[in-house]
Amino acid sequence: MDATDHRIIDQLRENARAGYADIGELVGLSASAVKRRVDRMVAEGSIRGFTVQVDPTVDGVGVEAYVELYCRGTVSPTDLRTMLSSVPEVMYAGTVSGNADAIVHMRARDIAALEHALEKVRNAPNVDHTRSSIMLSRLVHRRID
């Protein structure tokens, strides 16, 4: 990938519905040249897909929390993945360095639903405790995936 490919991706990140001609004007290429590059990046897997970003409140999940998960003993990432995948309110999760074993991003329709989902996580085998932070306002949000 060259600098022009990166500029095309930047434009698609900004607006995945932008026309090839519009992108071409911004990056100095014809619409057909932009299309060829986009098709190549899709075929290579550099671009994994195109999507729409919907306000979470439209889907009824306006409450957002980040949860540190602490386990008893050693729990494999596979076991954590299995357990967390069973909780629909879990949007993202990953193992981390530091004191916590994992960080979990959750969304729920309201505080009661969040609390219910947290109880599911807390009651899972080998989970010792959690520490939650509810998102009050989003300051910066960049999509890189």
C-alpha positions in Angstrom: 0.0 0.0 0.0 1.2 3.4 -0.8 0.4 6.9 0.4 -2.5 7.3 -2.1 -4.1 4.0 -0.8 -3.9 5.4 2.7 -5.5 8.6 1.6 -8.3 6.7 -0.1 -8.9 4.7 3.1 -9.0 7.9 5.1 -11.7 9.2 2.8 -13.7 5.9 3.1 -13.4 6.0 6.8 -14.8 9.5 6.8 -17.7 8.5 4.5 -17.9 4.9 3.1 -20.7 6.1 0.8 -18.5 8.6 -1.0 -18.4 8.2 -4.7 -15.2 7.2 -6.5 -15.2 10.5 -8.4 -15.4 12.5 -5.2 -12.6 10.5 -3.6 -10.6 10.9 -6.8 -10.8 14.7 -6.7 -9.4 14.7 -3.2 -6.5 12.2 -3.9 -5.7 13.3 -7.4 -7.0 10.2 -9.3 -9.8 9.4 -11.8 -12.9 7.6 -10.5 -11.8 4.4 -12.4 -8.3 4.5 -10.8 -9.9 4.9 -7.3 -12.2 2.0 -8.0 -9.4 -0.2 -9.2 -7.4 0.6 -6.0 -10.4 0.0 -3.8 -11.2 -3.3 -5.5 -7.5 -4.4 -5.1 -7.5 -3.4 -1.4 -10.7 -5.4 -0.9 -9.3 -8.4 -2.7 -6.1 -8.3 -0.6 -8.0 -7.9 2.6 -6.7 -4.5 3.5 -10.3 -3.3 3.3 -12.4 -5.9 5.2 -15.8 -4.4 4.4 -18.0 -1.3 4.3 -20.5 -0.5 7.1 -22.9 1.9 8.5 -22.4 3.5 12.0 -25.7 3.8 13.9 -26.2 5.8 17.0 -26.4 3.2 19.8 -29.6 4.8 21.2 -31.3 3.7 17.9 -30.6 0.1 18.9 -31.8 0.8 22.4 -28.3 0.4 24.0 -27.5 4.0 25.2 -25.7 3.0 28.5 -22.1 2.3 27.9 -19.5 0.9 30.4 -16.0 -0.3 30.6 -15.4 -3.1 33.0 -12.2 -4.4 34.4 -12.4 -8.2 35.0 -10.4 -9.9 37.7 -10.2 -13.6 37.8 -9.3 -16.2 40.5 -6.3 -18.3 39.5 -5.4 -18.7 35.8 -8.1 -18.5 33.2 -7.3 -19.0 29.6 -8.2 -16.4 27.0 -10.3 -19.1 25.3 -12.3 -19.6 28.5 -12.8 -15.8 28.9 -13.9 -15.5 25.3 -16.5 -18.3 25.7 -17.8 -16.8 28.9 -18.0 -13.2 27.6 -19.5 -14.2 24.3 -22.5 -15.6 26.1 -23.4 -12.1 27.4 -25.1 -10.1 24.6 -24.2 -6.8 26.3 -20.5 -7.4 25.8 -19.4 -5.4 22.7 -15.6 -5.9 22.9 -13.3 -7.6 25.3 -9.6 -8.2 25.5 -7.0 -9.5 27.8 -4.7 -6.8 29.2 -1.5 -6.3 31.1 -1.6 -4.9 34.6 -3.8 -5.9 37.5 -7.0 -6.8 35.6 -7.2 -9.9 33.5 -9.4 -8.4 30.9 -11.2 -5.1 29.8 -14.7 -5.5 28.7 -16.8 -2.9 26.8 -20.5 -3.3 27.5 -23.7 -1.6 26.2 -27.1 -1.9 27.7 -30.5 -0.3 27.3 -30.5 1.1 30.9 -28.7 0.9 34.2 -30.8 -2.1 35.3 -30.0 -4.1 32.2 -26.3 -3.2 32.7 -26.4 -4.4 36.2 -28.1 -7.7 35.2 -25.4 -8.2 32.5 -22.6 -7.5 35.1 -24.1 -10.1 37.4 -23.9 -12.7 34.6 -20.2 -11.8 34.2 -19.5 -11.8 38.0 -21.2 -15.1 38.5 -19.1 -16.9 35.9 -16.7 -19.5 37.1 -13.3 -18.1 38.2 -14.4 -14.5 38.2 -13.4 -12.8 41.4 -14.7 -9.3 40.9 -15.2 -6.5 38.4 -14.6 -2.8 38.5 -17.0 -0.7 36.3 -16.9 2.8 34.8 -20.0 4.1 33.1 -19.3 6.4 30.2 -20.8 9.8 30.7 -19.8 11.5 27.4 -17.7 10.4 24.5 -14.9 12.9 23.8 -13.0 11.3 21.0 -13.9 8.3 18.8 -11.8 7.1 16.0 -12.5 3.9 14.1 -9.4 2.0 13.1 -10.8 -1.5 12.5 
